[in-house]
Amino acid sequence: MISISARVANSSGPAVSRYLYSHFAEHLGRCIYPGIWVGDSQVIENEGGIRLDVVSALKKLRLPALRWPGGCFADNYHWRDGIGPRQSRPKRYNLWWLQPEKNEFGTHEFIRFCDMIGAEPYICTNVGSGTVEEARSWIEYCNSHQSTALADERAQNGSPHPFNVKFWGVGNESWGCGGSMYPEYYANLFRQFATYMKATDRSISLVACGSHPGIPEWDAIFLERMKGTEHLVDYLALHIYSAQGISDLHYSDEDYYQVLGQIQIMDSNLSRAAELCRAHSTSDHRIKVILDEWGTWFKEAQTSNGLYQQSTMLDAIFAALSFHCFHRHASDLFMTNMAQTINVLQALILTEGPNMCCTPTYHVYDLLSGHRDGKVLPVEAQIPVTTTKDGHAVPAASLSATEKDGELTLSMVNTSLDETINLSVALDCGAADQELTIRMLTADNVRAHNTPKEPDTVKPTDVQAAITSGKLSLILPPFTVASVQVPLRK
Ligand code: AHR
């Protein structure tokens, strides 16, 4: 048993952008077909082709934004293929994920799906194999309030009201699948695309392709080239995957800590990008950071199986610790999109025919949802640390606290595989003594997971606790994520 005393201070910091809890769905493997779209299925309950079990699960999470159509697929996608009568949409081949693309799920279906789950749409345009006019006209098609040929076509296709899509990506991984470009070349293209995209709709926000940890120099070179046109860049987007080379279910205890240790790589890359973005911001235009793609990518996830992998308590602990890291970057980090929503990588939902399950990661999004838009409250604690073989530090516990509308949200993680934590948290932020219900996600076995046939092996439970003399006392079993909401004294 480890005893940890912590203190939540009575002073608030920056707000946690709600968009940190956003997500990403690509035409890849079984994410869109049949994770979202089941067409005319008579077996899977759907509304106009969109499966309703998935909608009802995602609606509960209130994902703030959803990025689409890729990923690598974005720079292989031509949006006109996905509008108009379904039977006349062309069949294409998905170059990156080696599968047919029937184009049944296009812009209108994506917007309808976002409306159904309550997420804001975020569209990534094609820079690698598309044109400036293609990107620009997609914006006009989606957002124009005028009666232009494109807006009229949108109306004829069933949507007289503009979609008002605010977030637009300018290419994806332009250093790789998005065109194997040099940062200088991408910067020139970005300036050209962004000029016409922003002129089409001045209210949109543009996301520029940033680095992955193997090419940190990309960001500085790109931003340097944007001098004088900084106003075109609203966000610089990083991609950081973890757990590569490790097994989704058959990881060793050492592997477990190694995956958690990789959060330090995200942390240092976010700090580096944040510093650069601040340095390249002007007094009237602030550039912020987006973590456009992140999450575990285990060795089982291959192109041949549509990047499918299982999700265990390791994924849950990894997600919760990552969110705590993101809260610490609240001043500079605007959005993060875990990859990907359904059946791909660190998915929220797995489907099998008409059955589905929510993964442990799904439950972490739910447990931590109270942090959105809350102001960060500093937490002080002495926490023992394990050092991994590759030199990263994994804290035995992690706490994050935020305050919103007179309510404290406190989330707590025990990362240890074998030690229970006896936690005592002094709530100096002003909570009255009271009985509380804590929501806890844990399991008998760290490798426990849900399947569409056995969907409830890992799910949150309610645990009773109390605040006495201003202190919350709690026992956190090994590999546990817990959260609680507490009204604060005015
Ligand atoms: O999320 C899977 C892939 O990972 C995306 O298509 C790409 O952007 C990244 O390399």
Boltz pocket constraint, residues with backbone or C-beta under 6 A from the ligand:
constraints:
  - pocket:
      binder: B
      contacts: [[A, 26], [A, 70], [A, 71], [A, 72], [A, 73], [A, 172], [A, 173], [A, 239], [A, 293], [A, 339], [A, 340], [A, 345]]
      max_distance: 6.0
